[in-house]
C-alpha cells in the first residue's frame, strides 16, 4: 500500500468511531498474484444493548477490480 492508501484505511477507524458509520474512498491492496486490486470498505458500529460500554465494528470490503 502506498501512503495515500494507508491514510484512507486509517481514517476509516477514526471516522466510524466518531460518526457510527463510514465508507472509504477506493484504495489499492496487493493481491497474492503480485498485482493490485481496488478495494472499498464500508464500516458501521453496533452497540451492545446489555452493556453500553461495548461496541463492535462491522466492516465489509468490496473488491472493485
Secondary structure by P-SEA (a helix, b strand, c coil): ccaaaaaaaaaaaaaaaacccccccbbbbbccccbbbbbbbbbbbbbccccccbbbbbbbbbbcc
